[in-house]
């Protein structure tokens, strides 16, 4: 049984390809999008609907309430359990998503040091008094790769990365192998790549569709469910912008445009992150994606 990864920037068509591939090779899909772990965060994360799943089982979606915080160690354990479960049914496991660190956590043996209350308190105090700017600048200097992978707005992850650096004396990404998978050495990774201008157009169109599909109402219901009490969920692309709009900090039009801009920036960070992994085989939209993957699977057996 195979482990197949479909990764790449947002809006490149990963979910649809995963379903089509699963139907071809008798597979099940395991989510590797950190925000699709949350219940109720559907429109803004482009979470695949039951109809779009076409009967293909999907795992690790809707796992957490928006008041809870996910972490990489928790995800690593859950995802590996799901792979074992899928393989026990003699099915292929297809990992799909754009959260690069989560995919690395599945494939590679990452070490997650315990938290240090003193270091954490110092960093949180600095954040409370000076804001995220100085902390993120420090992260860029100490671990540029981590700064590319972590959204500057996600203060929890920025603080955690700096805490790990302080505790271990090594970059946060130091334990991320570049070439060989240690847990699933036979895993095949396929990255979806797209012309940046075309991708920008697709992102803008997606954001427009989100608003047309009732995204603001979705966020309003999540505010009632306590999203602003959580740390991670409220920082998600689009959600943070709508929350700011509902709080009267920006207009709705500004929320739309800021969501487009932030999503384009995020896509560039995703491209940079995935480009560092030499194991990924890249596929463009002009290629027959299914055929390319099937050929690679056949040649690897």
C-alpha positions in Angstrom: 0.0 0.0 0.0 1.2 3.5 -0.9 1.6 6.8 0.8 1.1 9.5 -1.8 1.3 13.3 -1.0 -0.4 16.0 -3.1 0.9 19.4 -2.0 1.4 22.9 -3.3 0.0 26.4 -3.0 -3.6 27.2 -2.2 -6.0 27.2 -5.1 -4.0 24.9 -7.3 -6.6 22.1 -7.4 -5.2 19.7 -4.8 -8.5 18.5 -3.4 -10.1 17.6 -6.7 -7.0 15.8 -7.9 -6.9 13.8 -4.7 -10.5 12.6 -5.2 -9.8 11.7 -8.8 -6.6 9.8 -7.8 -8.3 8.0 -5.0 -11.0 6.7 -7.3 -8.4 5.5 -9.7 -6.2 3.6 -7.1 -8.7 2.7 -4.4 -7.4 5.3 -1.9 -8.6 7.3 1.0 -7.7 11.0 1.7 -6.0 12.4 4.8 -6.2 16.1 5.2 -3.0 18.1 5.7 -4.5 21.6 5.8 -4.2 23.0 9.4 -7.3 25.1 9.2 -9.6 22.3 7.8 -9.1 20.6 11.1 -11.7 23.0 12.5 -15.4 22.4 12.7 -17.4 25.1 10.9 -14.5 26.6 9.0 -15.8 25.4 5.6 -16.2 28.2 3.1 -13.1 30.1 4.0 -10.9 27.0 3.9 -12.4 25.7 0.7 -13.2 22.5 2.6 -14.3 19.8 0.2 -18.0 19.0 0.5 -19.6 15.5 0.8 -20.8 15.8 -2.8 -17.4 16.8 -4.1 -15.8 13.8 -2.2 -17.7 11.5 -4.5 -17.8 8.7 -1.9 -14.1 8.8 -1.2 -13.4 8.7 2.6 -11.7 11.8 3.9 -10.0 11.9 7.3 -8.8 14.5 9.8 -11.3 17.2 8.9 -13.6 18.8 11.5 -11.5 17.5 14.4 -11.4 20.6 16.6 -13.6 23.3 17.9 -12.5 26.8 17.0 -11.7 27.5 20.7 -9.0 24.7 20.6 -5.5 25.0 19.3 -3.9 22.4 17.0 -0.2 21.6 17.2 2.2 19.7 15.0 3.0 16.9 17.5 -0.7 16.2 17.9 -1.3 16.2 14.2 1.7 13.9 13.5 0.3 11.3 15.9 -3.2 11.5 14.4 -2.1 11.4 10.8 0.2 8.4 11.3 -2.6 6.6 13.1 -4.9 7.3 10.1 -2.3 6.0 7.6 -2.0 2.7 9.5 -5.8 2.5 9.6 -6.2 3.1 5.9 -3.4 0.6 5.0 -5.1 -2.0 7.3 -8.1 -1.8 4.9 -5.7 -2.5 2.0 -6.2 1.0 0.7 -3.7 3.7 -0.5 -3.3 6.7 1.8 -3.4 10.0 -0.1 -2.1 13.0 2.0 -3.5 16.3 0.6 -2.9 19.9 1.7 -0.8 22.9 1.8 0.5 23.0 5.3 4.1 22.1 4.7 5.1 21.5 8.3 2.2 19.1 8.8 3.3 17.1 5.7 6.9 17.0 7.0 5.6 15.8 10.4 3.9 12.8 8.7 6.9 11.8 6.6 9.8 12.7 8.8 10.9 12.1 12.3 10.6 15.5 13.9 11.5 16.0 17.5 9.2 18.3 19.5 10.9 19.6 22.7 8.9 20.2 25.8 7.8 23.7 26.5 9.9 25.8 29.0 7.6 28.0 31.2 10.2 30.6 31.8 11.2 31.0 28.2 7.5 31.0 27.1 6.6 33.6 29.7 9.4 35.9 28.5 8.4 35.7 24.9 4.7 36.2 25.6 5.6 39.2 27.8 7.6 40.7 24.9 4.8 40.1 22.5 2.3 41.8 24.9 4.5 44.8 25.3 6.1 45.2 21.8 3.9 43.3 19.4 4.7 40.6 16.9 7.1 42.8 14.8 10.3 42.4 16.8 9.7 38.7 17.5 9.1 37.9 13.8 12.2 39.9 12.8 14.2 37.8 15.2 12.8 34.6 13.8 13.7 35.7 10.3 17.3 36.2 11.4 17.6 33.0 13.5 15.6 30.7 11.2 14.7 32.1 7.8 13.0 28.8 6.7 10.7 28.9 9.7 9.8 32.5 9.0 8.8 31.5 5.5 6.6 28.7 6.8 4.9 30.6 9.6 2.4 33.4 9.0 3.5 36.5 10.8 0.0 37.0 12.1 0.2 33.7 13.9 1.8 34.9 17.1 1.4 31.5 18.8 3.5 29.7 16.2 6.1 32.5 16.1 6.5 32.3 19.8 6.7 28.5 19.7 9.4 28.6 17.1 11.5 31.1 19.1 11.0 29.0 22.2 12.3 25.9 20.5 15.3 27.8 19.2 16.0 29.1 22.7 15.6 25.7 24.3 17.6 23.7 21.8 20.1 26.3 20.5 19.1 25.1 17.0 16.8 26.4 14.3 13.2 25.4 14.6 13.5 23.6 11.2 16.8 21.9 12.1 15.1 18.6 12.5 13.3 18.7 9.1 15.2 16.3 6.8 15.6 17.5 3.2 16.0 14.4 1.1 15.0 11.2 2.8 11.8 10.3 4.5 12.5 8.4 7.7 9.0 7.2 8.5 7.6 6.4 5.0 10.7 6.0 2.7 8.5 4.8 -0.2 6.2 7.8 0.0 5.8 9.7 -3.3 5.2 13.5 -3.2 3.6 15.4 -6.0 3.5 19.2 -6.0 1.1 21.2 -8.1 2.6 24.3 -9.6 0.9 27.1 -11.5 1.9 30.3 -13.2 1.9 33.0 -10.6 -0.3 35.4 -12.5 -2.9 32.7 -13.2 -2.7 31.6 -9.6 -3.4 35.2 -8.5 -6.4 35.3 -10.7 -7.7 32.0 -9.2 -7.2 33.2 -5.7 -9.1 36.4 -6.4 -12.0 34.4 -8.0 -12.0 32.0 -5.0 -12.3 34.9 -2.5 -15.1 36.4 -4.5 -16.9 33.1 -4.4 -16.4 32.8 -0.7 -18.2 36.0 -0.1 -21.0 35.0 -2.5 -21.4 31.6 -0.7 -22.1 33.3 2.6 -18.6 33.6 4.2 -19.5 36.5 6.4 -22.4 34.6 7.9 -20.1 31.6 8.5 -17.7 33.8 10.4 -20.5 35.4 12.4 -21.6 31.9 13.5 -18.1 31.1 14.5 -17.8 34.3 16.5 -20.8 33.1 18.4 -19.1 29.7 18.8 -16.1 31.4 20.4 -13.5 31.7 17.6 -12.1 34.9 19.1 -11.3 33.0 22.3 -9.1 30.6 20.5 -5.6 31.4 19.3 -5.1 29.6 16.0 -8.5 29.5 14.2 -9.1 33.3 14.4 -5.8 33.9 12.6 -6.9 31.9 9.5 -6.9 33.7 6.1 -10.2 35.5 5.5 -11.5 34.8 9.0 -9.2 37.3 10.7 -10.2 39.9 8.0 -13.9 39.3 8.5 -13.5 39.5 12.3 -11.8 42.8 11.8 -14.7 43.9 9.6 -17.3 42.8 12.1 -15.4 44.7 14.9 -15.6 47.9 12.8 -11.8 48.1 12.2 -12.0 47.9 8.4 -14.8 48.0 5.7 -16.2 44.9 4.1 -14.5 45.9 0.8 -11.2 46.2 2.6 -11.7 42.8 4.2 -12.2 41.3 0.7 -9.1 42.9 -0.8 -7.0 42.2 2.3 -8.0 38.5 2.1 -6.9 38.4 -1.5 -3.6 40.1 -0.8 -2.9 37.9 2.3 -3.8 34.7 0.4 -1.4 35.6 -2.5 1.4 36.2 0.1 0.6 32.9 1.7 0.7 31.1 -1.6 4.2 32.5 -2.2 5.3 31.3 1.2 3.9 27.8 0.4 5.8 27.7 -2.9 9.0 28.7 -1.2 8.6 26.1 1.5 7.8 23.2 -0.9 10.5 24.2 -3.3 13.1 23.3 -0.7 12.1 19.6 -0.6 13.9 17.7 -3.4 11.6 14.7 -3.1 8.7 16.5 -4.6 7.8 15.8 -8.3 6.2 18.9 -9.8 3.2 18.8 -12.0 1.8 21.8 -14.0 -1.8 22.3 -15.1 -0.9 21.6 -18.8 0.1 18.1 -17.9 -2.3 15.2 -17.4 -2.0 15.1 -13.6 -3.5 11.7 -13.0 -1.5 10.1 -15.8 1.7 11.6 -14.5 1.1 10.3 -11.0 0.0 6.8 -12.2 3.1 6.5 -14.3 5.3 7.4 -11.3 3.5 4.9 -9.2 3.9 2.2 -11.8 7.6 2.9 -12.2 8.2 2.9 -8.4 6.8 -0.6 -8.0 
